[in-house]
Amino acid sequence: MKILLIHSDFLRYKVKKKTPVAEDIEEHMKKGEMEECLSVFTAVEEKDQGKVEKVVEQGVREIKDTAKQLDVQKIMIYPYAHLSSELGDPDTAIEVLKGLEENLEKDYTVHRSPFGWYKAFQLSCKGHPLSELSKEIAVEEEEKQVVSKALEAEKTLESRWGILEEDGTFHRLEIQGNKVEGYDFEGQKNLKDFAVYEAGEKEKGGMEPPHIELMKKHEMVDYEPGSDPGNLRYYPKGRMIKGLLEEFVSQKTREYGAMEIESPIMYDMEHPTLKKYLDRFPERQYQISTPDKDVFLRFAACFGQFLMGHDMTISYRQLPIRLYELTRYSFRMEQRGELSGLRRLRAFTMPDSHALCKDIEQAKEEMMIRMDLAIDILNHVGIDVPGKLELGIRCTEDYYQENKDQLVQFVKNYGKPALVEIWDDKFFYYILKYEFNYIDQSGRASALVTDQLDVENSKRYGMTYVDEDGAEKHPYLLHLSPSGAIERVFFALLEDAALDEAKGEKPRFPYWLAPTQVRFVPVSDQQLDYIEELVKDLQQENIRIDVDDTDRTVGKKIRQAEQEWVPFVAVIGPKEIESKKLSVRIRGEEKEKEMDLDELKEILKEKQENMPFREIPLPTYLTKRPTFLG
């Protein structure tokens, strides 16, 4: 069942016409009005059939939780089939709706609008951050998963929290619920939200992330109902953007000096070394059975790179050794309530680079080099560092006391204060890690870049190098994702666009990621031959161009380009053909610019810089394109 919860000034309805599946109703249900209420729009789905009792139980719990947050005592239940394309049968729907009504009436004033009737309604939404919430009620069989000891231990891990400034000042934080004391967060709302999200009790659900609507609306990414939840389908535009991000991150990581490798996606559950590592990694795993053994699907590139490191012969002169793999895919058995569009998935693409270092000092130096790499990558991708992200640092108490200077160097290099978590004891395989975190409009934190200082796995996997004294020693290991999961980078770009839109600004992608970089708009079909020559010319310059050859008016064609966030739009009519000049609309600029073709080429070349390029992912002419989401 899907529900949309709206904190309302009022909801009024009146039945108009009966449908073939309408329930029989008494006179008092033919119209209704409720003020200062929680309006609960519902769609009972096919998957709810045979599970009415549990669906009602979970639905009542979600509605009550929201009503309590909003401090409302009146609830209007309103069936709304448009929330789902996979509706259940009418009998199940009516049974669920009546169950919600009966259970909620024990504590609230409740009115239920009838099922199966066409109705006119008026609604006034209050418009505060929690006034619109969407929820999915899913009753599923318990999923098979392996939960590591580290994940269980993480629930009881004791920490102290603080803010570390660039001058080395540490401010101890006291966090209760959503209140934080110990540091002046003036002008640093995202840092405060980050602290509350990580150490307090900030709502980790809330509204559906805006990027989900955008990824569907622009026909980029969608859920795949034919797969396990948390696995997505990528339409041509989304696949192109994801592919360009993959290419760029891999290119920069190779330039840093990492040797690219490839390794399997599944490993033996009973392999003695891997089994020990599973219990030290705080994530849930997929476990499957093959004809020969039980295996787990990798949740990182560690296994392949570490097993490879075990077989290598290494001298101290060769350190640090840098390895890299773009894992398509890594798998984590996230819980259903945690899955969220591109933000959190069960199958994701993770750039993963490990470095083998001689000693702690070399490891510290290497971490600084890698932080610079990560900052450079994200800035080029279009995510401003440090402006759009918050730095988090986590370490043991012993490491903090002995290496505070390194943490201060992190903060200085990053360019603004960081949230620091200090563990009383070491439990994980790493004693230090940092993260770059994106904070969305609901205050939820999502880690992108991370690097970890691993002090266990070189021994566990038998990785050694020969030191200058001839002795075999174990290297220190660093685990870097130089951008974070590619899907999460995509998520951050879309969330930023949604934020711009909410502020009344024009959302956009970085030019090098725009599916269409230039659109030609003919005034009539008579200009198509001329435009075809322009297209051939510009395509040789690595520019993604398309042509709106539909029968829409010029005004509607321009509006369509605006809705698709096309950065450059050129209208071509008889005047432009005669003058050999183009009238170009540049996204974000108010006035058109007149320029010849060579001027446009120079502007576009400057915009593209040296970023990776792919051909336009759809047919050049709009009339040749299918619609992926009807």
C-alpha angles and dihedrals in degrees: 000000000000121000133188113201117201124183099222139196084206145336120204127179140173126191115240110174140002121241124208091260097046120135119235110258140188123239096263091062094056091084135012143176132190131176131203091014146134108252110209113197110193140192117186110209138210092253089060093065112115091014101076097131095052093041090053091046094052093040093053090049093052093046093048092048091053094044089052092051091049094041094230127150100190126073129189114198110205123180109224115177093187091079091077141031092203103064124180125231118287095247092056091046094052091046091052093046092050090047091054090048095049095047097044093048089071090071108014144043102257135188122182122205112218124263122240100019128117105238139184112222142178122206134183116196118203093223103218121134094270097038094098120044130162123202136181118213107207124177107192137163112263108277120235109247142150115231115201124224088240091059091050092046092050089070091063099034111131118220143166119221134210148152117251116204129206092256091056098258112147119206114199111222129216109199123186117170105312095337120102126190131180102057137057105239094184107153091003104092094148092053090051092047089050092053093048093045093051102037106015137051104273113158105267093192117046126124123000108268109261092231091072093065091044096049089054098039091054092045093240108119136001141172116273109225091187093064139056112291112271094041115111138201119226120211117209096275093047093046090051093051092046091047093051091050090050092050095048097047091047092048093052092046091052089049088054086061104262118147110228117228138168128223139178123280096222133053139188112274091211098047100128097226096041092047090058092047092051090063092051096053115084099221138094116249137212112238121195136170124237125189088266109035150344111275138179127220112243117259093192140007092256097102097056095043094045094048088049090049090053090060096045125101107222136184124201086242090067096054133145093050114190124202128182140190132172100215111212093202133015116173133214126173096231115182116257093248090054096055112104123166112273092342098074126013142158095232118039143158112248126186102213125186124178125192125200109212132192099227143342094280093053089046091053092050091047092051090057091051090050093048088056089050091052093048091050093049096050094044090054091046090057102259108119114229122232095002099063100032139056124223118231123188124190128184145141121276091247092052092048093052093048100038108029089129089065091052091049088051089054090053094047092048091048093049106230141049119295136214109241127199117193118195120213091218138018114251106145124070089253128066096195137026138160130203138193107221131200114213113206129207091274092053095253117147122223120186117226113167119029135170125186134196105223118198100172115046101067087063093041092052096038096243112164141166131199110246125212090266090058094251123131113240137176117248125226112248130220123198112203132177099189094201107009121244110337090232091056092051087053088049093053092050091052093045090052089051090051090050091051089050091050089053091052094254125127111264117223146162122240105275094248090056098044108118089217115030098177128021123194115210114196118206087217140350089270090078096053096092091052091046091051089061091050090050093052090049096049095043088064087061093058096255124144106231134174137177128225099219094161122123093249120122118265090253092054091046090054091048090050090053089050091052090052092050093238105178098210125032122180121191112209121200136147091285093056092047092051096045096038086226127124126222101217128191111204115202111251095020121101102213130057117243124220114217141147123247095264091054090052091049092054092050092049093046090054091048093050094048109171096320120133117273135209130182119260106286097220135047112291094236115065093218088063094057125101121222110242097189114039 
